[in-house]
Amino acid sequence: MNISVNYATINQAKMDFTDLYTSKDPRNYFKYLGQLDYIIPHLAQPIFSQLIKARQETQTEPVTVLDVGCSYAINGALMKYAVDYEALRQRYTAPSLQTLDSAEVLELDRHFYQSWPRNENVRVIGLDVSENAVRYAEDAGILDHGLAIDLESRDPTPEEAAILADVDIIVSTGCVGYVTSKTFQRIAKVARKGRTPWAANFVLRMFPFDGIARTLADQGLVTERYEGATFVQRRFANRDEMEKAVMAVEARGLDTDGLETEGLFHSNLFVSRPQEEIERRPIQELVTVISGANKLWSVGANVLGSYGQEVRQAARAQRQG
């Protein structure tokens, strides 16, 4: 059954952080999202690494990963270099870096990333509508190619299509809901014949994945949802955001008890691969995960969590009424 989904309406449940993604460097991104215990790149890192390793077993050349909604290519940095998310967070929030202009930060970053051991089996392409974020990540040496384009509204140019044709794995850690099946369909259309890219998407529970899964199915991919764990993205910014998010999740018929009611955004992991790959190694066997569930959260999450059951009951009452 095809159900029309108004992503714009659902997105109203979330705070608007557009300004963080359009700055000339990542400092504000880490400063403000760090205050909200933003953790999804850390949780995604080992899963992406395991998928890259599995894809590498099927080919001789390096694995090319496309990060959809890449912003400053944090996922790319974690995939390409022997650095962890906490090290990046501490770097960009360090007091010594706050007095510099963006050009100085960029010059330091070029040397910073060059100093880390690099995974030679991985190439990263970044896709995002933010020109500033993409150009920064490319200039800093994180991205091998950066595409500052909106595939929701147009097809890629022949030059862009040639870059996208090399993709082996598509990943995302929060862009679904801002991008739809339109973007995935346009990426799939330019894929090399006989070499459909796999996909791994972390999707907030307020958003359905069905439409994108159907688009990927048209390319011969079967989508599995990782069972037994959800993945924390960040805590809610305030009670208003929490109430709207709980309502959006409950409206999908999902239980928020112990998840969003704890004051945290939770995501599901969807991995799409050919059926023969799934039969060889189902997703539950292919990856081992950490969910963030046992993290010691800041006071903000704990305060919001104290309202959890009250918010959940209000959301259910509104839905039923």
NORGIFEN-V294584 format. One record per residue. N is the residue number from 0. PHI is phi in whole degrees, 0 to 359 (999 if undefined). Layout:
BEGIN
<<N,PHI> <N,PHI>>
END
This chain:
BEGIN
<<0,999> <1,269> <2,241> <3,291> <4,244> <5,265> <6,295> <7,300> <8,294> <9,297> <10,296> <11,295> <12,287> <13,256> <14,296> <15,268> <16,252> <17,308> <18,300> <19,291> <20,267> <21,246> <22,293> <23,280> <24,208> <25,278> <26,298> <27,294> <28,305> <29,286> <30,297> <31,278> <32,289> <33,297> <34,293> <35,258> <36,57> <37,299> <38,225> <39,300> <40,300> <41,295> <42,288> <43,283> <44,307> <45,293> <46,291> <47,299> <48,298> <49,291> <50,291> <51,299> <52,298> <53,295> <54,291> <55,300> <56,292> <57,261> <58,209> <59,261> <60,274> <61,304> <62,278> <63,261> <64,252> <65,255> <66,263> <67,276> <68,74> <69,287> <70,46> <71,273> <72,64> <73,297> <74,301> <75,299> <76,299> <77,289> <78,281> <79,269> <80,238> <81,278> <82,230> <83,250> <84,297> <85,296> <86,297> <87,292> <88,300> <89,294> <90,298> <91,282> <92,256> <93,298> <94,305> <95,295> <96,268> <97,282> <98,271> <99,271> <100,274> <101,296> <102,296> <103,291> <104,297> <105,299> <106,297> <107,296> <108,294> <109,303> <110,287> <111,301> <112,289> <113,295> <114,279> <115,266> <116,303> <117,250> <118,281> <119,287> <120,269> <121,230> <122,241> <123,235> <124,251> <125,252> <126,233> <127,198> <128,280> <129,275> <130,300> <131,299> <132,294> <133,294> <134,296> <135,298> <136,297> <137,289> <138,293> <139,283> <140,92> <141,282> <142,269> <143,282> <144,215> <145,239> <146,241> <147,267> <148,221> <149,246> <150,280> <151,286> <152,247> <153,203> <154,283> <155,292> <156,291> <157,304> <158,292> <159,293> <160,297> <161,296> <162,290> <163,293> <164,295> <165,275> <166,291> <167,255> <168,221> <169,259> <170,230> <171,203> <172,230> <173,154> <174,273> <175,296> <176,115> <177,267> <178,250> <179,235> <180,298> <181,301> <182,297> <183,294> <184,293> <185,290> <186,291> <187,297> <188,297> <189,256> <190,295> <191,297> <192,301> <193,79> <194,221> <195,296> <196,290> <197,288> <198,218> <199,224> <200,234> <201,269> <202,236> <203,305> <204,294> <205,286> <206,252> <207,285> <208,249> <209,304> <210,298> <211,292> <212,300> <213,294> <214,298> <215,291> <216,298> <217,297> <218,262> <219,87> <220,253> <221,253> <222,261> <223,249> <224,261> <225,293> <226,263> <227,96> <228,204> <229,248> <230,233> <231,289> <232,270> <233,194> <234,273> <235,290> <236,288> <237,197> <238,293> <239,299> <240,296> <241,298> <242,299> <243,293> <244,292> <245,299> <246,298> <247,294> <248,290> <249,297> <250,295> <251,273> <252,82> <253,258> <254,276> <255,265> <256,300> <257,79> <258,239> <259,299> <260,293> <261,272> <262,93> <263,227> <264,287> <265,242> <266,242> <267,259> <268,256> <269,243> <270,239> <271,243> <272,215> <273,297> <274,303> <275,296> <276,290> <277,294> <278,294> <279,289> <280,211> <281,300> <282,300> <283,294> <284,263> <285,286> <286,237> <287,249> <288,228> <289,238> <290,252> <291,86> <292,296> <293,262> <294,293> <295,277> <296,276> <297,291> <298,302> <299,304> <300,293> <301,294> <302,295> <303,297> <304,299> <305,292> <306,266> <307,306> <308,293> <309,298> <310,294> <311,299> <312,296> <313,295> <314,295> <315,292> <316,295> <317,293> <318,294> <319,282> <320,274>>
END
